[in-house]
Each structure stands twice: as structure tokens, then as C-alpha cells.
Amino acid sequence: MSFTIRKAEKEDMPQVLLLINQLAHFENEPDAVEVTLKDLENDGFNESPAFMCFVAEVNNKVEGIAIVFNRFSTWKGKILHLEDLIVNESMRGLGLGTALLDEVIKYGHQLGVKRINWEVLNWNKPAIALYEKKGARVLQDWCVVHLSEEGINDYIANL
């Protein structure tokens, strides 16, 4: 099977949003996606984009995505965050995920980052196996902390 990995274009965002929703279902969070097509188009394709996206395209259809953005580590300096790497369920096991990860790593290397970060659910054993096979370290002693929009509003109200 032949596929292409390339930078996403604004016109790809409807298919990107479909994959984001597919991931939410896979992670048992079907109602968690709040981002809209307009958000993706505006936030990813303006003078100062909030994210960059790579797509895996098969037969002119986006079948996988990797969304990244820049971060800064007080210990390391410039780092890249891989927010999500998603491959259409029907296309898993065909090399698209590995090719997308390869592209993210090459991109981070081009940027001169000191580290690339991402999270993986502890029950997603195939993803963990892939990441470890590629040389990534899956840290077991760190907890991910989120403060939701509601939490932010509550926090501000109590200042």
C-alpha cells in the first residue's frame, strides 16, 4: 500500500476533525471533543499557528494525523509536544503511525529541540510498544495534570 506523509493544509481539517472524534471514541471519551472545524482552521492556519499537523494520505484521503506544538522546558530549553498521533482504525498496522512518528521526530530535529514529549494511556499497549521500540522512555512516575476551562474559571473566581 502506498501513502504520503505531508504537512496538513487548511482543507484537510474536516478529515482531521473526524480522526480526532474517532480517537475520542477509542479512548472512551466520545463527548470530550470541544474543538470545532473553525477552531482547527483558525488556530492552525494564521500568522502565529497554535499547532502544526502532519497527515498520512492514502488514495487522496487523510487516514492519519500527528499534531504538534512548541513548548519550553526550564531544564532543556526548546521542546516539541506531540499532542496526538491518530491513525484511522481500519488503517492501523500498515505503517502509517510509524511514518507519522518518524516525520514528527525529523521535524523536531530540524527545529533543534532538546526533547519531544507526548502522553500515552497506560492501557494502550500497542502504542507503548511502538514508542519503546523507537527508543522513547515511557515515564511511570509522572502524573499528568489538567485544569479544565471550568476549573480555570473557578480558580479565577476564588482569587
Disulfide bonds with the S-S distance in Angstrom:
none
